[in-house]
């Protein structure tokens, strides 16, 4: 069964301390976290000591874990490359390769975003809030916690991120929420945002940097899974109308033998389009990255017959494909929604088969379960036609022979 993790930040957003607290609440190994954090003072000169304090709190009547990282450190700014070097050194000392890479990638995303926003190189980027050892504690602590929970071995998804609203004050003055670094990271990684229920800052640059490097994609609804662990991480402040809590749900795919993913469906009603234009549009959408396109018949107002256009695509392609649909068909709007899927892993192989004493090459689509068991083999039809013509036999007969031979060969391969 595949491990599945959902980071649910659609109500109160995400920060580094909330994420670490939620993972600890879900059962992360606290000693493993503290061992990594103990490497910060000797490898980050401005930090003199660090202590992780975890306590249970309530937010709007709901219990959650809250962390307070007690740090003694020198005041002053930190250069971006100094912080990145410290993360890399500490990650190499106390984390697995995957966990260490996550910490380094999250730090790099955070720092490169700051350098881009200020128009300077990484070495010339001077950090204020992000230069504190608290940032190191968040990055390395979440890496260690995720490693202890096995999160890096499975699939992780994020909900839309609540960013809040209003005006926030920080080292560069007062700015509208979300602050530029949060918005830029979420823009780069195409993670959807919502304002949320509060006129205050809900998500931080460190929090969204880690989210961007943990999540494989964003979902509107939870994927099919059996929840096993749930962690609640509380933010420092009490919000006015909702609990300031980040929820992390860890479980297993409820589909033992299959993979799961999420795709987007675009739809629009068409009642005044010629068949030629419709056919052109379908091919155009496929050429521009749609995973599948199909049309169904429909009956619209005034009893007019028409078509319902459906497009299957990745979240990153929604805007591009919707624009193509509107431009090519003249429709005034396109609906879209998320579908969770159960899928088989698949690849295409070139295989050789012997029929009637002759050897032939056939392209074959092979679908497998997560266990590696061959579920289905499907020879390329054009190749079957070529063989059938060469042997003067029906395509159906050639298909049966080729499929049986390929399946036997695949099963022997799995057995070996």
NORVENNOR-V48517 format. One record per helix or strand of 3 or more residues. SS is the DSSP state (h for helix, s for strand). FROM is the first residue (numbers start at 0). LEN is the number of residues. Records with the same first field share a line. If there is no record, write none. Layout:
SS->FROM-LEN / FROM-LEN
This chain:
s->2-6 / 46-13 / 61-12 / 154-4 / 166-4 / 172-4 / 224-10 / 244-9 / 258-12 / 291-8 / 304-9 / 334-9 / 344-11 / 357-11 / 373-6
h->15-10 / 29-8 / 38-5 / 79-15 / 96-22 / 128-3 / 132-17 / 150-3 / 179-9 / 204-10 / 274-13 / 300-3 / 314-15 / 380-11 / 394-21
